[in-house]
C-alpha cells in the first residue's frame, strides 16, 4: 500500500513537471527573440531563418523535457528498487542531461557510486618497479665509477655469446633542435636542409645504410623546397626500410611544462602531415633530449598506436640503479592502470648523453675514437686526447676488438642479446664528408666483425624499429609466456645530469611565455570548435565568403606555431634571447589570427540571416588585445553610444556554465540587456591607471552570465541613464586617492583591524600588509591558517650557479622584505571583492567572487611580477597552512594526471622542486589545500603544510649547458592561480601511501574554468541592420561532469590544403576523488559511467558518422564502424572521426 502511494505521488510529480516544462518552453520560445527597436525592417529571408531557429530552439527544449522525464522515471525506478531492497541499496544516479538548467542545481550533484569506484581501487596494483620506491632506495651518494664516472666497472666472460651471438644495431641519427642557439629558420637554412639533402644522396648509394628522423616541423619545411624526383627517392627509402620516421610529432616536445592539449595537437599535426604526404605511420618513440620524462607522453604514444619508445635524460643515479638490476628496458605502465592496457615497452639509454662518446659503451674515451667526424684535421676533436683512426687493413683487427669490448660491456646492462647503438649528435651529417667517414669506416668494421666467427657478433646499420623488432622476437622465444621485462610505474623528474645539478630551473624560466602558451592554447581550442561548427553551417547555407576564406590556413599555422613552442628548448625557456623573441612573435601572430577566426565563426553561428554573413570586415571583435609579443594582454575599452551594440559571450566549457564576465566600457552610464531586452544587473568598478589613480575614460562592468555548453549567449550594451549598476566601494590603506570620480573611496592611514572579505562559502582575513592570513570555511566554521608570503632565492656562491636550466640556490629562501607597509587597496562589490597590495616587485591581488557555484568556492590570486632590475634572484610565492602534510605533496603531470611526491631530506633543496602544469596540493586526514595554476611553473613543499611556487627568475650567468647566456630578458609577467580548500570525508591515512591520487570534481572544473575562461566579443561598430539570435546551443545538454572535450579539430582534405568535412573529436574522461564534502557545488551536469549517446550529443547538427580512431588519427580498428554510443574508461583519452551535417 505504502509503495502504491509513493508511485501515485511520483506520477503526479511527473505530470506537474511536464506541464511546467511545456509552460517554460512556450515562455522561453516567446522571450528569446523579441524585436529590438533598432532591428526592424529585416528581409523576408531573415524572417524565415528566424522561424527556423525558433523551431530548432523548441526542439532543443522538447529534448531537454524528454531528458527530465527520463531522469525522473529513472529516479522512480531507483526509489522502488531501494524500497524493495531495503536501506542497503545505494542511490541511483541521474542519467546524462540531468544537469539541465531547468532542474534545481542540487539534483545536478548526483554522482553514480560506480563513478567513484575507480579512484578508490587505483594504486592497489603493484608494479615491479615504482619510482617513488626507487627514490627511497637510492643513496644518491655519487661515488666515482671509474671510466663510467656515474656507473661501475662492467665485466664479462668471452664465452657468454657462444650459444647466442650478440646482435648489434647501429642507428645513425641527427638531433635537430627547432630553435635553440639559432632560430628555426636559421637552423634550417644553415644546417638542416643540407642534412636532409645529403641523406637522400648517401642512403641511395648503399642499401645497407639507414637513418632515423623525428621532427616533422623541419621535414615538412624541407619537403616544400624539393623537387618531385627527390620526393620519390625519399618514398623509396621509407619503403625499403632505410629511412624511418620516429615519433613523427611536429617537434620532440618538453614533457614537464607542456600541457597535454598541446602535446596531442603537435602529435596530430606531425602524423597528419606524414599520412597525407608520405603515407607512413611511425611506430617507435624517440625522445633523447627532453629534460626528464613524463608517463603522460608514454600514454599518448600508446594511444596513438605505438608499441615501443626510447628515453635518455634520466637522473644519473636512477640510470645506475636500473643498470645494476638490468631494468633499463621495461614496460611503462600508468600509475592509475588497474590492468596492463597502458603498457608500452620503453628503452632507457644508460649513459650520460646521446652523443657518440656516450653511446657505444661505458668508456667515452674509447667511444669517441669511433666518431669519425672527429678524425685528425677536422674542427672537432676528442676531449679525452685520443683521436679516431681511419680504418684500413693494418688496424682493423685491433680497432674491431676495442669496439667489440665496449659493445659487450654495454650489452651486460640489458636482458637480451640485442644491442642498440645510436650514432649521432646535434645537427650531424651536414657535410658529404661526414656521411662518408662514418658509413664507410663502420661498414669496414661490420664486415670484418661479421666475418670473425670467434667474435659471435652480428652487426649492421639499422633503424630504431629494427632494434625493437629484434628485442620482441627474442622475448617471444622464451620458454614461459611471461615477458622477461619488468613493469615500471611513475615519472622521471627531477632530472640531474651530474653532481647536485638538478634541472628544476627551467620549470619556471621565461614564465611570461609559459603563460602566453596557455592563453594561445585556450584560443586555439575555442577557434577549432567554433570553426568546425561554422564550417558545417557555411556548407549547409552555401556561404561562399566563409568557405573561401583563409581561416583554415591560419588555423593550421596556429597549430604549427603552438606545436613549435612545445619543443624542449622553447616552452622550457632555454633558448637564446632572439630565438625566444622569434617563438613569441609566432605565438603573437597566431593570437591575432585566432581572434579573427573566433569572431567570424561566432558571427556566422549567431546570425539570424546566414546569407547576410560578410567576412570582409571584423564585425565581432574580441575584447582582449595585445600590443606586441612582449606585452601583457589588456582589455580593450568599448566605446558606448545610445545606439545599442551586441555583446556576445562564448562558453568554451562542455558543461552549462555560470561565470563572471568583465568588460571595459567608456562610460559609467551603461545599460546591459539580455537578448530578450531584460536589463542585467552589473557591478561597476574603477579602472586603475596606477595604484591610486583611476581612469576617467574607462570603467569595468561585471555581470553573471549563464551560458549553454560550447555555446554563445547574446546581450546588448548601450549608454543609458537607466543603468542597473552597483558601484564598487574602495578603501586605500597607506596611500592617498585624491580624485575619486563617481566612486565612494576612503583613505585610511593605518588600521589595527584585519581586513576581511567573505561570500557564502568562505571568509578571508588579511594582515596589515594586505597578504592573506586565514580562510574560514563557512560549511563547518573552522578557521584555517592559509598564509601567503613572498620570498627570494639567491644563487650559489660556488663555481656552478643557477641559469636557464639549473636551479642552484644559496640555501633556503629569504623572506621578501619591505621597510614601509605597502599600499593596500580593498574593493567591495556586488559580485566580487578583492584586496590588492603593491610591493616593489609584485602587485598581488586576492579576489573572492560573491556568487553561487564553481567560482565562488575558491580564491583567485593574481600576481603581476616585475624583477627586471634585480640581480641573480628568483621570486617565490609561499602558501603556509596548518595542514599536517608532513613530507608528502602532489603535483600534476601535463594537466593530465596527479603524481604523488615526497620531499626528501637526503636530496638538496633544488631536487625537491617539481614541475606543476595545472595544480599542486597538500592534504591531511581532514582537509586538502590545492593551488590551481593557469601557467606551468616549478613547485615544492619544503615544510609540512607548505606549497611554494617559483614565479620568475633573473640570472646573470650561463649554467654551462650549452646556451652560453643567462636569463635576463625578463618581462612584466602575469601569473594567475586559484586556492581551493576542501573538507575531506572518510579517509584512511594508509591509502595516502598509494602511488596515485585524484583531484575532486570541484577541483577539476575549477581548473577547467581557470584554463578556459569565457570569451567576450562586441560588435565593432553598431550596424542597425545586423540581427543576431539570442543564443547558439550546439549541444543538447551538458556533457557529463567528468568528460572533457579536449578538441574538435577539423581534418585537412587529402586532396588539397582545404578543410574536409570531418573533424577529430577528442574526449578525456577524468577521474575524481569522491571523498569530499557533498555541499552544493553548483555543477550543472552529472556523471554517466563514461557513456554518451551519440544522438543525444548535438542540438543544431546531425551526426552523419562517428568512427573510433587512434589518438592521432593514424590507425582505425579493422572492424571500425559507425557507433551510436561513446563509452570511455576512467582516464581514457580517445579520438573519434566525426562528420556533422
TORTOR-749046 format. One record per residue (C-alpha): x, y, z; residue in one letter. Coordinates in steps of 0.1 Angstrom, whole numbers, padded with zeros to 4 digits, always signed. Layout:
BEGIN
XYZA...
END
This chain:
BEGIN
+0000+0000+0000X+0028+0023+0010X+0046+0016-0023X+0014+0023-0042X+0010+0057-0026X+0046+0065-0035X+0041+0057-0071X+0009+0079-0071X+0029+0108-0057X+0057+0104-0082X+0032+0100-0111X+0017+0133-0101X+0052+0149-0099X+0059+0137-0134X+0027+0152-0147X+0034+0186-0129X+0070+0187-0143X+0056+0180-0179X+0031+0208-0176X+0056+0232-0160X+0082+0224-0187X+0058+0230-0215X+0049+0263-0200X+0086+0272-0198X+0091+0261-0234X+0064+0285-0246X+0076+0312-0223X+0113+0309-0234X+0103+0304-0271X+0084+0337-0268X+0111+0356-0249X+0142+0346-0267X+0137+0366-0300X+0119+0399-0294X+0121+0427-0319X+0146+0452-0308X+0136+0488-0316X+0166+0492-0339X+0163+0458-0356X+0131+0463-0376X+0129+0460-0414X+0147+0428-0418X+0145+0409-0450X+0119+0380-0456X+0149+0356-0458X+0159+0367-0423X+0124+0361-0410X+0124+0326-0425X+0158+0320-0409X+0144+0333-0376X+0114+0310-0378X+0138+0280-0385X+0159+0290-0354X+0127+0292-0333X+0117+0257-0344X+0153+0244-0336X+0151+0261-0302X+0117+0244-0294X+0132+0211-0305X+0160+0215-0280X+0136+0224-0252X+0115+0194-0261X+0146+0172-0260X+0155+0187-0226X+0120+0180-0214X+0123+0143-0225X+0156+0141-0206X+0139+0154-0175X+0111+0129-0177X+0135+0101-0184X+0156+0111-0153X+0125+0113-0131X+0114+0079-0144X+0149+0065-0136X+0146+0080-0101X+0112+0064-0095X+0127+0031-0106X+0157+0035-0084X+0134+0045-0055X+0112+0015-0060X+0143-0007-0061X+0155+0008-0029X+0121+0002-0012X+0122-0034-0023X+0159-0039-0014X+0158-0021+0019X+0182+0007+0030X+0214-0012+0020X+0210-0002-0017X+0229+0028-0028X+0213+0058-0045X+0208+0056-0083X+0225+0083-0103X+0208+0106-0128X+0213+0100-0164X+0232+0123-0188X+0215+0156-0192X+0202+0157-0156X+0220+0189-0152X+0196+0209-0175X+0192+0245-0163X+0155+0236-0158X+0165+0214-0129X+0174+0227-0094X+0212+0227-0091X+0212+0203-0061X+0200+0175-0084X+0230+0181-0105X+0252+0168-0077X+0242+0132-0083X+0273+0111-0089X+0267+0075-0096X+0286+0054-0070X+0302+0034-0098X+0320+0066-0109X+0337+0066-0075X+0350+0030-0076X+0380+0036-0099X+0396+0063-0077X+0393+0041-0046X+0407+0010-0064X+0436+0025-0083X+0470+0024-0069X+0464-0011-0054X+0480-0028-0085X+0517-0034-0078X+0543-0027-0105X+0577-0044-0103X+0593-0010-0102X+0576+0020-0086X+0596+0052-0090X+0585+0065-0056X+0601+0034-0040X+0632+0037-0062X+0639+0072-0048X+0636+0058-0013X+0662+0030-0021X+0689+0051-0039X+0715+0066-0016X+0723+0095-0040X+0760+0093-0028X+0776+0097-0063X+0808+0077-0060X+0834+0077-0088X+0826+0047-0110X+0859+0046-0130X+0858+0051-0168X+0820+0052-0165X+0821+0080-0139X+0785+0077-0128X+0783+0040-0130X+0805+0010-0122X+0830-0014-0138X+0814-0039-0161X+0830-0073-0167X+0821-0103-0188X+0833-0138-0199X+0844-0143-0235X+0822-0174-0240X+0789-0157-0229X+0778-0153-0266X+0788-0188-0277X+0752-0201-0278X+0735-0169-0290X+0756-0142-0308X+0754-0106-0299X+0731-0088-0324X+0740-0051-0327X+0720-0024-0345X+0740+0009-0351X+0714+0036-0356X+0726+0068-0374X+0706+0099-0364X+0709+0137-0363X+0693+0157-0335X+0679+0190-0349X+0665+0214-0324X+0637+0235-0340X+0653+0266-0324X+0679+0269-0296X+0711+0289-0303X+0696+0299-0337X+0660+0303-0348X+0641+0276-0366X+0646+0293-0400X+0683+0300-0394X+0690+0264-0384X+0670+0251-0414X+0688+0275-0439X+0723+0268-0425X+0722+0232-0414X+0690+0210-0416X+0683+0213-0453X+0719+0201-0461X+0715+0171-0437X+0683+0160-0454X+0696+0167-0489X+0727+0146-0482X+0706+0119-0466X+0688+0112-0499X+0720+0110-0519X+0741+0090-0493X+0714+0064-0483X+0707+0058-0520X+0744+0049-0526X+0743+0018-0504X+0711-0001-0494X+0728-0012-0461X+0728+0023-0448X+0700+0036-0425X+0689+0068-0409X+0661+0080-0385X+0643+0113-0383X+0619+0126-0356X+0608+0162-0361X+0582+0169-0388X+0585+0207-0384X+0618+0205-0402X+0609+0176-0425X+0578+0194-0439X+0597+0227-0443X+0623+0208-0464X+0597+0188-0483X+0582+0221-0496X+0616+0230-0512X+0625+0198-0530X+0615+0185-0565X+0594+0155-0573X+0624+0134-0581X+0638+0138-0547X+0604+0132-0531X+0602+0099-0550X+0636+0089-0537X+0625+0097-0501X+0595+0075-0505X+0617+0046-0518X+0640+0049-0488X+0610+0047-0465X+0595+0018-0483X+0627-0003-0482X+0633+0005-0445X+0665+0026-0449X+0648+0057-0435X+0625+0056-0405X+0604+0084-0391X+0605+0080-0353X+0578+0096-0331X+0568+0119-0360X+0554+0147-0339X+0558+0183-0350X+0587+0186-0325X+0603+0164-0298X+0584+0181-0270X+0593+0191-0235X+0575+0168-0210X+0574+0190-0179X+0559+0223-0188X+0538+0212-0218X+0500+0207-0214X+0485+0175-0228X+0463+0195-0251X+0494+0209-0269X+0513+0175-0267X+0484+0158-0285X+0480+0187-0310X+0516+0187-0321X+0515+0148-0324X+0484+0150-0346X+0499+0178-0368X+0530+0157-0375X+0511+0124-0380X+0485+0140-0403X+0513+0156-0424X+0530+0122-0427X+0498+0104-0437X+0490+0130-0464X+0525+0135-0479X+0543+0102-0473X+0517+0076-0463X+0538+0064-0433X+0528+0056-0398X+0555+0059-0371X+0555+0031-0345X+0585+0039-0323X+0591+0069-0300X+0624+0086-0298X+0630+0113-0270X+0667+0118-0265X+0668+0154-0253X+0637+0164-0232X+0650+0172-0196X+0632+0145-0177X+0603+0122-0188X+0566+0121-0181X+0543+0090-0181X+0518+0112-0199X+0539+0111-0230X+0541+0073-0227X+0503+0071-0225X+0498+0094-0255X+0522+0074-0277X+0504+0042-0266X+0470+0057-0275X+0485+0068-0309X+0493+0032-0317X+0530+0030-0307X+0543-0002-0290X+0579+0010-0282X+0597+0042-0271X+0631+0054-0261X+0641+0079-0234X+0675+0094-0224X+0677+0122-0199X+0671+0105-0166X+0688+0112-0132X+0723+0096-0134X+0717+0078-0100X+0684+0063-0114X+0703+0051-0145X+0729+0034-0124X+0703+0017-0102X+0685+0004-0133X+0717-0007-0149X+0726-0028-0118X+0693-0045-0119X+0691-0048-0157X+0659-0028-0157X+0669-0002-0183X+0642-0018-0205X+0607-0021-0191X+0570-0019-0197X+0560+0016-0187X+0525+0014-0171X+0504+0043-0159X+0501+0046-0120X+0464+0045-0123X+0461+0015-0146X+0442-0014-0129X+0453-0038-0156X+0480-0036-0183X+0462-0018-0211X+0486+0012-0209X+0519-0008-0210X+0544+0004-0236X+0579-0010-0240X+0605+0016-0231X+0643+0016-0236X+0663+0039-0213X+0697+0049-0227X+0722+0040-0199X+0749+0067-0202X+0754+0104-0197X+0745+0117-0232X+0731+0107-0266X+0763+0118-0284X+0787+0092-0299X+0812+0092-0270X+0784+0081-0246X+0766+0055-0267X+0789+0027-0278X+0797+0016-0243X+0808+0027-0208X+0841+0043-0217X+0837+0077-0235X+0875+0079-0242X+0872+0048-0264X+0838+0055-0279X+0850+0090-0290X+0876+0072-0311X+0848+0057-0332X+0832+0091-0340X+0848+0095-0374X+0837+0132-0378X+0865+0138-0352X+0893+0124-0374X+0925+0145-0371X+0925+0176-0393X+0888+0185-0386X+0874+0212-0363X+0861+0187-0338X+0885+0166-0316X+0881+0142-0287X+0883+0158-0253X+0899+0127-0239X+0930+0132-0260X+0929+0101-0282X+0916+0108-0318X+0899+0083-0341X+0918+0064-0367X+0907+0058-0403X+0900+0020-0407X+0923+0001-0430X+0937-0035-0432X+0966-0027-0408X+0944-0016-0379X+0910-0033-0385X+0916-0062-0361X+0927-0041-0331X+0900-0014-0337X+0873-0041-0340X+0884-0057-0307X+0884-0024-0290X+0849-0015-0302X+0836-0051-0296X+0847-0048-0259X+0826-0017-0255X+0796-0033-0272X+0798-0064-0250X+0801-0043-0218X+0771-0022-0227X+0751-0053-0236X+0757-0066-0200X+0733-0039-0187X+0704-0054-0207X+0684-0087-0205X+0686-0097-0242X+0715-0103-0267X+0702-0075-0288X+0721-0042-0285X+0712-0006-0296X+0740+0018-0305X+0728+0052-0316X+0753+0070-0339X+0748+0108-0340X+0746+0141-0322X+0733+0176-0327X+0730+0186-0363X+0752+0158-0375X+0757+0146-0411X+0756+0181-0426X+0785+0176-0449X+0790+0149-0476X+0823+0141-0459X+0808+0131-0426X+0784+0106-0443X+0814+0090-0460X+0836+0090-0429X+0810+0074-0406X+0793+0050-0430X+0825+0037-0449X+0846+0032-0417X+0818+0015-0399X+0809-0007-0428X+0846-0019-0429X+0843-0027-0392X+0810-0045-0396X+0822-0066-0425X+0853-0077-0405X+0835-0084-0373X+0808-0104-0390X+0834-0125-0408X+0851-0135-0375X+0831-0164-0361X+0851-0162-0328X+0835-0128-0321X+0800-0142-0321X+0785-0110-0333X+0760-0099-0360X+0763-0062-0366X+0747-0039-0390X+0732-0004-0396X+0695-0004-0386X+0666+0018-0376X+0650+0021-0341X+0622-0003-0351X+0647-0028-0364X+0661-0029-0329X+0628-0032-0311X+0616-0059-0335X+0646-0080-0327X+0641-0075-0290X+0604-0085-0293X+0615-0116-0313X+0639-0127-0286X+0614-0120-0258X+0587-0141-0277X+0610-0172-0280X+0613-0176-0242X+0601-0209-0227X+0574-0194-0205X+0548-0170-0217X+0558-0142-0192X+0579-0114-0206X+0615-0111-0193X+0610-0073-0188X+0597-0057-0156X+0567-0033-0153X+0575+0002-0141X+0552+0030-0130X+0560+0066-0121X+0578+0095-0137X+0614+0107-0142X+0615+0141-0126X+0635+0160-0114X+0665+0153-0138X+0701+0157-0127X+0730+0151-0152X+0758+0153-0127X+0766+0162-0090X+0738+0183-0074X+0730+0199-0108X+0692+0195-0109X+0673+0208-0139X+0645+0224-0119X+0652+0259-0130X+0636+0255-0164X+0603+0246-0148X+0599+0284-0143X+0624+0301-0168X+0608+0327-0191X+0574+0324-0173X+0560+0352-0195X+0559+0328-0224X+0547+0299-0204X+0516+0320-0196X+0513+0331-0233X+0515+0295-0243X+0484+0286-0222X+0464+0316-0234X+0471+0306-0270X+0460+0270-0262X+0427+0283-0250X+0423+0305-0281X+0432+0277-0304X+0408+0252-0288X+0379+0278-0289X+0388+0286-0326X+0389+0249-0336X+0354+0242-0321X+0337+0273-0334X+0353+0270-0368X+0341+0234-0373X+0306+0243-0363X+0306+0274-0385X+0321+0253-0414X+0291+0230-0412X+0267+0259-0413X+0286+0276-0441X+0283+0244-0462X+0246+0240-0454X+0238+0276-0464X+0265+0277-0491X+0281+0308-0476X+0310+0312-0501X+0326+0341-0483X+0333+0318-0453X+0342+0287-0473X+0367+0306-0495X+0383+0324-0465X+0419+0318-0454X+0407+0308-0419X+0418+0271-0422X+0452+0281-0434X+0455+0305-0404X+0443+0277-0381X+0469+0253-0395X+0496+0279-0390X+0484+0285-0353X+0486+0247-0347X+0522+0247-0360X+0533+0278-0341X+0519+0263-0309X+0534+0229-0318X+0568+0245-0324X+0567+0262-0290X+0563+0227-0273X+0599+0220-0284X+0622+0212-0254X+0641+0245-0258X+0611+0267-0264X+0584+0263-0237X+0612+0255-0213X+0627+0290-0216X+0661+0277-0225X+0669+0293-0259X+0689+0324-0269X+0671+0358-0264X+0664+0364-0301X+0652+0328-0305X+0627+0334-0277X+0616+0366-0295X+0611+0345-0327X+0589+0320-0308X+0570+0348-0291X+0564+0366-0325X+0550+0334-0339X+0526+0329-0309X+0516+0366-0311X+0509+0364-0349X+0486+0334-0343X+0470+0351-0313X+0458+0379-0337X+0446+0354-0364X+0427+0332-0339X+0409+0363-0326X+0396+0368-0362X+0386+0332-0366X+0367+0331-0333X+0349+0364-0340X+0339+0355-0376X+0329+0319-0368X+0308+0331-0339X+0292+0357-0361X+0281+0331-0387X+0267+0308-0360X+0248+0336-0342X+0234+0354-0373X+0197+0351-0378X+0201+0355-0415X+0231+0334-0425X+0231+0348-0460X+0239+0383-0447X+0274+0370-0435X+0302+0392-0447X+0338+0384-0437X+0354+0415-0454X+0354+0434-0421X+0355+0421-0385X+0320+0426-0371X+0326+0409-0337X+0358+0419-0321X+0373+0401-0291X+0379+0423-0261X+0414+0411-0252X+0442+0428-0271X+0480+0426-0270X+0503+0452-0285X+0533+0431-0291X+0548+0397-0284X+0564+0410-0252X+0535+0429-0236X+0507+0417-0214X+0472+0412-0229X+0448+0440-0219X+0410+0445-0222X+0401+0470-0249X+0376+0497-0240X+0342+0495-0257X+0331+0530-0269X+0295+0533-0259X+0267+0553-0276X+0229+0555-0273X+0228+0530-0302X+0229+0495-0287X+0255+0472-0299X+0258+0434-0295X+0279+0417-0268X+0284+0380-0275X+0298+0357-0248X+0313+0323-0257X+0314+0294-0232X+0343+0271-0242X+0333+0245-0215X+0314+0214-0224X+0290+0220-0194X+0264+0247-0188X+0283+0274-0171X+0276+0303-0147X+0306+0326-0148X+0315+0362-0141X+0321+0382-0172X+0340+0415-0171X+0344+0441-0199X+0357+0476-0201X+0334+0505-0213X+0339+0542-0220X+0310+0555-0199X+0297+0550-0163X+0261+0552-0176X+0257+0518-0192X+0228+0496-0198X+0233+0459-0204X+0203+0439-0216X+0197+0402-0223X+0186+0392-0258X+0150+0394-0246X+0155+0430-0237X+0156+0424-0199X+0181+0446-0180X+0210+0427-0164X+0225+0436-0130X+0261+0448-0132X+0289+0457-0109X+0308+0488-0119X+0344+0490-0109X+0371+0516-0114X+0399+0510-0139X+0432+0520-0123X+0459+0538-0142X+0483+0535-0111X+0479+0522-0076X+0460+0554-0065X+0448+0570-0098X+0416+0560-0115X+0409+0563-0152X+0384+0589-0164X+0379+0572-0197X+0374+0535-0188X+0351+0516-0164X+0349+0479-0158X+0315+0463-0157X+0310+0427-0144X+0279+0405-0146X+0269+0369-0141X+0263+0350-0173X+0247+0316-0177X+0258+0300-0209X+0250+0268-0228X+0278+0242-0232X+0302+0252-0260X+0276+0279-0268X+0271+0316-0274X+0250+0340-0255X+0239+0374-0268X+0235+0406-0249X+0232+0443-0260X+0251+0472-0244X+0245+0509-0247X+0250+0542-0230X+0219+0549-0209X+0208+0567-0178X+0186+0538-0168X+0215+0517-0157X+0212+0487-0134X+0247+0491-0120X+0260+0487-0085X+0291+0508-0078X+0320+0491-0061X+0334+0509-0030X+0370+0513-0022X+0394+0518+0008X+0431+0526+0003X+0454+0519+0032X+0489+0535+0034X+0482+0558+0005X+0460+0586-0008X+0434+0588-0036X+0426+0624-0044X+0403+0622-0074X+0376+0597-0066X+0354+0601-0097X+0320+0585-0093X+0331+0560-0067X+0329+0560-0029X+0365+0559-0017X+0381+0561+0017X+0417+0568+0025X+0429+0550+0057X+0463+0558+0071X+0467+0526+0091X+0445+0502+0110X+0448+0477+0138X+0419+0457+0125X+0423+0429+0100X+0408+0433+0065X+0382+0407+0057X+0364+0395+0025X+0336+0370+0025X+0310+0352+0004X+0285+0325+0013X+0313+0298+0012X+0344+0314+0026X+0356+0343+0048X+0392+0356+0043X+0413+0375+0067X+0443+0397+0057X+0471+0413+0076X+0482+0449+0075X+0504+0443+0045X+0474+0431+0025X+0485+0395+0024X+0460+0367+0032X+0465+0350+0066X+0433+0330+0073X+0405+0312+0055X+0373+0304+0074X+0353+0276+0059X+0316+0285+0064X+0304+0249+0060X+0319+0240+0094X+0330+0273+0108X+0366+0262+0111X+0394+0287+0110X+0424+0277+0088X+0458+0293+0086X+0464+0299+0049X+0491+0325+0049X+0506+0340+0016X+0541+0353+0017X+0568+0361-0009X+0604+0352-0007X+0637+0354-0026X+0662+0327-0036X+0697+0337-0044X+0722+0317-0064X+0751+0295-0051X+0784+0311-0043X+0802+0281-0058X+0816+0280-0093X+0784+0265-0107X+0755+0288-0105X+0718+0289-0114X+0709+0295-0151X+0682+0288-0176X+0683+0251-0169X+0697+0246-0134X+0684+0258-0100X+0714+0260-0077X+0702+0282-0047X+0724+0297-0020X+0703+0279+0007X+0667+0284+0019X+0646+0313+0006X+0649+0346+0024X+0616+0365+0033X+0606+0393+0009X+0615+0424+0030X+0599+0458+0029X+0607+0488+0052X+0573+0505+0050X+0538+0489+0047X+0527+0486+0010X+0497+0504-0004X+0467+0482+0001X+0435+0487-0019X+0403+0470-0009X+0374+0468-0034X+0339+0456-0022X+0313+0450-0049X+0281+0432-0057X+0296+0403-0075X+0332+0403-0063X+0355+0419-0038X+0393+0420-0037X+0424+0431-0018X+0453+0443-0039X+0487+0451-0023X+0515+0469-0042X+0551+0457-0035X+0581+0469-0054X+0584+0436-0074X+0548+0422-0072X+0513+0435-0075X+0494+0409-0056X+0456+0406-0058X+0433+0382-0040X+0397+0382-0053X+0366+0365-0039X+0335+0361-0061X+0302+0366-0043X+0283+0341-0065X+0268+0306-0060X+0285+0278-0080X+0320+0270-0090X+0337+0304-0090X+0325+0313-0055X+0342+0284-0038X+0379+0292-0045X+0401+0322-0041X+0415+0339-0072X+0451+0350-0068X+0467+0373-0095X+0504+0384-0094X+0519+0409-0117X+0557+0402-0113X+0584+0426-0123X+0620+0416-0114X+0637+0434-0144X+0661+0453-0121X+0672+0425-0097X+0704+0406-0099X+0707+0368-0096X+0675+0363-0077X+0643+0342-0080X+0610+0352-0065X+0586+0327-0050X+0551+0327-0035X+0547+0306-0004X+0514+0294+0010X+0517+0282+0046X+0489+0263+0062X+0480+0243+0093X+0476+0211+0072X+0497+0182+0085X+0510+0171+0052X+0544+0161+0065X+0567+0153+0036X+0541+0144+0011X+0526+0166-0017X+0511+0161-0051X+0517+0178-0085X+0500+0172-0118X+0518+0160-0149X+0509+0179-0181X+0474+0187-0168X+0465+0150-0173X+0473+0131-0141X+0485+0136-0105X+0519+0123-0093X+0524+0119-0055X+0558+0134-0043X+0579+0131-0013X+0602+0159+0000X+0634+0141+0008X+0660+0154+0033X+0687+0133+0017X+0683+0154-0015X+0694+0190-0020X+0666+0217-0020X+0666+0220-0058X+0659+0183-0062X+0627+0187-0043X+0613+0211-0068X+0589+0196-0094X+0570+0208-0125X+0534+0220-0120X+0514+0224-0151X+0479+0230-0137X+0479+0221-0100X+0496+0211-0068X+0481+0201-0034X+0488+0191+0001X+0465+0172+0025X+0459+0155+0058X+0431+0133+0071X+0406+0162+0072X+0415+0188+0046X+0431+0193+0012X+0446+0226+0000X+0450+0229-0037X+0469+0256-0057X+0455+0257-0092X+0476+0273-0119X+0470+0289-0153X+0507+0285-0163X+0534+0260-0158X+0559+0267-0130X+0582+0250-0106X+0567+0240-0072X+0578+0224-0039X+0566+0217-0004X+0597+0221+0016X+0579+0221+0050X+0548+0204+0063X+0517+0225+0053X+0535+0245+0027X+0532+0250-0011X+0558+0271-0027X+0558+0282-0064X+0587+0299-0081X+0572+0327-0102X+0602+0343-0120X+0640+0341-0121X+0666+0366-0133X+0701+0351-0136X+0732+0368-0149X+0753+0339-0159X+0753+0307-0181X+0749+0274-0163X+0773+0255-0186X+0747+0235-0205X+0754+0250-0240X+0731+0281-0240X+0761+0304-0233X+0740+0331-0217X+0720+0338-0185X+0683+0346-0182X+0679+0384-0181X+0653+0392-0208X+0626+0393-0181X+0592+0409-0189X+0564+0422-0167X+0547+0388-0161X+0512+0379-0151X+0507+0347-0130X+0471+0335-0123X+0461+0310-0096X+0432+0298-0076X+0434+0285-0040X+0408+0258-0031X+0404+0245+0005X+0382+0213+0007X+0370+0192+0035X+0377+0155+0032X+0355+0127+0044X+0362+0091+0055X+0399+0090+0048X+0422+0060+0057X+0456+0076+0060X+0472+0043+0049X+0457+0050+0015X+0478+0082+0013X+0508+0060+0007X+0494+0049-0027X+0512+0058-0059X+0481+0076-0072X+0458+0104-0063X+0430+0124-0079X+0416+0159-0077X+0380+0164-0066X+0353+0170-0092X+0351+0206-0080X+0389+0210-0084X+0387+0196-0120X+0360+0220-0130X+0378+0249-0113X+0409+0241-0132X+0390+0239-0164X+0374+0273-0158X+0408+0288-0150X+0424+0274-0182X+0394+0280-0204X+0379+0314-0195X+0348+0327-0213X+0354+0349-0244X+0337+0383-0248X+0331+0397-0283X+0315+0430-0291X+0301+0445-0323X+0329+0467-0336X+0306+0494-0348X+0268+0493-0343X+0252+0481-0376X+0214+0488-0375X+0206+0460-0399X+0225+0433-0380X+0202+0408-0364X+0216+0381-0341X+0199+0351-0324X+0195+0351-0286X+0219+0322-0282X+0237+0294-0301X+0235+0260-0283X+0253+0233-0303X+0249+0205-0276X+0215+0191-0265X+0227+0192-0229X+0259+0194-0208X+0284+0166-0213X+0289+0145-0181X+0309+0164-0154X+0339+0141-0158X+0341+0142-0196X+0362+0170-0211X+0361+0178-0248X+0399+0182-0255X+0394+0194-0290X+0371+0193-0321X+0398+0196-0347X+0389+0200-0384X+0408+0174-0405X+0426+0186-0436X+0414+0173-0470X+0436+0146-0486X+0434+0164-0520X+0444+0199-0511X+0452+0223-0482X+0415+0230-0476X+0394+0215-0447X+0375+0183-0452X+0340+0178-0437X+0355+0155-0410X+0368+0165-0376X+0387+0148-0348X+0365+0147-0317X+0389+0142-0288X+0374+0133-0254X+0390+0127-0220X+0372+0110-0191X+0387+0124-0159X+0388+0105-0126X+0379+0123-0094X+0381+0116-0057X+0346+0113-0042X+0358+0117-0006X+0349+0154-0003X+0321+0173+0013X+0288+0169-0006X+0279+0206-0004X+0261+0221-0034X+0290+0227-0058X+0268+0242-0084X+0278+0217-0110X+0253+0218-0139X+0260+0183-0150X+0260+0147-0138X+0282+0115-0144X+0272+0086-0165X+0300+0059-0162X+0316+0074-0193X+0287+0067-0216X+0273+0093-0241X+0245+0085-0266X+0256+0100-0299X+0221+0110-0310X+0218+0130-0277X+0250+0148-0282X+0243+0177-0307X+0214+0201-0310X+0220+0221-0341X+0236+0193-0361X+0230+0157-0371X+0259+0132-0366X+0264+0117-0401X+0292+0094-0389X+0312+0088-0357X+0341+0063-0360X+0367+0054-0333X+0403+0061-0342X+0437+0061-0326X+0447+0093-0308X+0465+0110-0337X+0442+0095-0364X+0469+0072-0378X+0450+0040-0372X+0415+0027-0373X+0404-0006-0359X+0400-0033-0385X+0363-0035-0376X+0359+0003-0373X+0323+0013-0380X+0298+0040-0371X+0290+0039-0334X+0258+0050-0316X+0273+0052-0281X+0306+0066-0268X+0319+0046-0239X+0350+0059-0222X+0370+0041-0195X+0383+0062-0165X+0413+0084-0175X+0409+0074-0212X+0416+0099-0239X+0400+0089-0272X+0397+0103-0307X+0368+0098-0330X+0364+0108-0366X+0332+0128-0367X+0311+0141-0396X+0283+0165-0388X+0257+0179-0412X
END
